[in-house]
């Protein structure tokens, strides 16, 4: 610090959208590591793939099954009693709904509290990340006449949990699309 300058505390160096992205990455990493899978990140996201998840060994019919995903986060009011309604860019929608990919793809949307200070609660006993992620397969979804975005509906029971990820990967190992 320069002499004569007053220190006013830390300044935020990252904008809120970057913080949401980093938080959703941490959420994905936590779920994937507990589920027992590897996580990889493509160098460039030009095909609506932010992350890939890989299993090792034979899981049913397929050796080393993989899953690719587009990861989003929001603190907007998108939740109702039964579903999450998320406005997805048309490019992402089209990239995720195709049927001719070797590796299945899903969309994950991580919901966050509006207030940044509520995203994480910590004590000596636990680290709590609030709220949670939801997943949706857009495999074989219909074409749309929309020109910029498509609102997708994600059932609230599609929480992206350790058990859900393990079930998705076991299905892929059997040759079943999520």
C-alpha positions in Angstrom: 0.0 0.0 0.0 1.3 3.4 -0.9 2.0 5.9 2.0 -0.9 8.2 2.7 -3.5 5.9 1.1 -6.4 4.8 3.2 -7.3 1.1 2.9 -11.1 0.8 2.7 -11.3 -3.0 2.6 -11.4 -5.5 -0.2 -12.8 -4.6 -3.5 -14.7 -7.1 -5.7 -12.5 -7.9 -8.6 -14.9 -10.3 -10.3 -18.3 -9.3 -11.5 -21.4 -11.1 -10.2 -21.9 -13.2 -13.4 -18.3 -14.5 -13.1 -19.0 -15.3 -9.4 -22.1 -17.3 -10.4 -20.1 -19.2 -13.0 -17.4 -20.0 -10.5 -19.9 -21.1 -7.9 -21.7 -23.4 -10.3 -18.3 -24.9 -11.3 -17.6 -25.6 -7.6 -21.1 -27.2 -7.2 -20.4 -29.4 -10.2 -17.0 -30.3 -8.9 -18.4 -31.3 -5.5 -21.1 -33.5 -6.9 -18.8 -35.2 -9.5 -16.0 -35.9 -7.0 -18.4 -37.4 -4.4 -20.0 -39.5 -7.2 -16.5 -40.9 -8.0 -16.1 -39.5 -11.6 -13.5 -37.4 -13.3 -14.3 -33.9 -14.6 -12.7 -32.4 -17.7 -13.1 -29.0 -19.3 -12.8 -28.5 -23.1 -10.3 -25.7 -24.0 -13.0 -23.9 -26.0 -16.7 -23.9 -25.6 -17.9 -23.5 -29.1 -20.3 -26.4 -29.1 -22.2 -25.7 -25.9 -20.1 -28.0 -23.8 -18.7 -26.4 -20.7 -17.7 -29.6 -18.9 -17.3 -33.4 -19.4 -17.7 -36.1 -16.9 -15.9 -39.4 -17.3 -16.1 -42.8 -15.6 -13.4 -45.4 -15.7 -13.7 -49.1 -16.5 -16.6 -51.1 -17.8 -20.1 -49.9 -16.8 -22.4 -52.3 -18.4 -21.9 -52.4 -22.2 -19.8 -49.3 -22.5 -16.2 -48.9 -21.3 -15.4 -45.4 -19.7 -18.8 -43.8 -20.4 -18.8 -40.0 -20.8 -21.3 -37.2 -20.3 -21.0 -33.6 -21.6 -22.9 -30.7 -20.2 -23.8 -27.0 -20.5 -23.6 -25.4 -17.1 -25.7 -22.4 -16.2 -26.6 -20.5 -13.0 -29.2 -18.0 -12.1 -30.6 -16.2 -9.1 -33.6 -15.1 -11.0 -37.1 -16.2 -9.9 -37.4 -19.2 -12.2 -38.8 -21.7 -9.7 -42.5 -22.7 -9.2 -44.1 -25.5 -7.4 -43.3 -28.1 -10.0 -40.6 -26.9 -12.2 -37.8 -24.5 -13.1 -38.4 -22.5 -16.3 -35.1 -21.3 -17.7 -34.6 -19.2 -20.8 -31.8 -20.8 -22.8 -30.0 -19.2 -25.8 -31.2 -20.8 -29.1 -27.7 -21.9 -30.0 -27.3 -23.8 -26.7 -30.8 -25.3 -27.2 -30.0 -26.6 -30.7 -26.5 -27.8 -29.7 -28.0 -29.8 -26.7 -31.0 -31.4 -28.5 -29.2 -33.1 -31.4 -29.3 -36.9 -31.7 -26.0 -37.6 -33.5 -23.4 -37.0 -30.8 -21.2 -39.8 -29.6 -21.3 -38.5 -26.1 -24.7 -37.6 -24.5 -25.3 -34.0 -23.4 -27.4 -32.4 -20.7 -28.2 -29.0 -19.3 -27.5 -28.2 -15.7 -28.9 -25.0 -14.1 -27.7 -24.1 -10.6 -30.1 -21.9 -8.7 -28.6 -19.4 -6.3 -30.0 -17.0 -3.6 -30.3 -13.4 -4.8 -28.0 -12.3 -2.0 -24.4 -13.2 -2.5 -23.8 -13.5 1.3 -26.3 -16.4 1.4 -24.6 -18.6 -1.2 -22.4 -20.4 1.3 -22.9 -21.1 5.0 -20.0 -22.5 7.0 -19.4 -23.9 10.4 -16.9 -26.3 11.9 -19.3 -29.1 11.1 -20.3 -28.3 7.6 -20.0 -26.3 4.4 -23.4 -25.6 2.9 -23.7 -24.5 -0.7 -27.2 -22.9 -1.4 -29.4 -23.8 -3.3 -29.1 -26.7 -5.8 -28.7 -27.7 -9.4 -31.3 -29.2 -11.8 -30.6 -31.2 -14.9 -32.4 -31.8 -18.2 -31.7 -33.8 -21.3 -32.8 -31.9 -24.4 -32.1 -35.0 -26.5 -34.7 -35.1 -29.4 -36.4 -31.9 -28.3 -38.3 -30.4 -31.2 -37.0 -27.7 -33.5 -38.3 -24.2 -32.6 -39.3 -21.1 -34.6 -37.8 -18.9 -31.8 -35.0 -16.7 -33.0 -33.0 -16.0 -29.8 -34.1 -18.0 -26.7 -36.1 -21.1 -25.8 -37.6 -21.5 -22.4 -37.1 -25.0 -21.1 -39.0 -26.6 -18.3 -36.9 -28.7 -15.8 -38.9 -30.8 -13.3 -38.0 -30.1 -9.7 -37.4 -33.8 -9.1 -34.5 -33.6 -11.6 -32.1 -32.3 -8.9 -28.5 -32.8 -9.9 -27.3 -34.9 -7.0 -24.7 -37.5 -6.5 -27.3 -40.3 -6.8 -28.8 -38.7 -10.0 -25.3 -38.4 -11.6 -24.5 -42.0 -10.8 -27.8 -43.1 -12.2 -27.2 -41.1 -15.4 -23.7 -42.5 -15.8 -24.9 -46.1 -15.2 -27.6 -45.6 -17.8 -25.0 -44.3 -20.3 -23.0 -47.4 -19.5 -26.0 -49.5 -20.6 -26.3 -47.5 -23.8 -29.3 -45.4 -22.6 -29.5 -41.7 -23.3 -30.2 -39.5 -20.3 
